[in-house]
């Protein structure tokens, strides 16, 4: 179901790959930083680490 891209196939697919890679990286970084912030807040509140 992929359209015929002709000589632009590599360029278009590479652009999509970079876009998905960067978006996935940003999502992963955001989740990692949120978890770090949650742990730091929990420690400051005296709740100790959460599972």
Secondary structure, 3 states (H helix, E strand, C coil): CCCCCHHHHHHHHHHHHHHHHHHHHHHHHHHHHHHHHHHHHHHHCCCCCCC
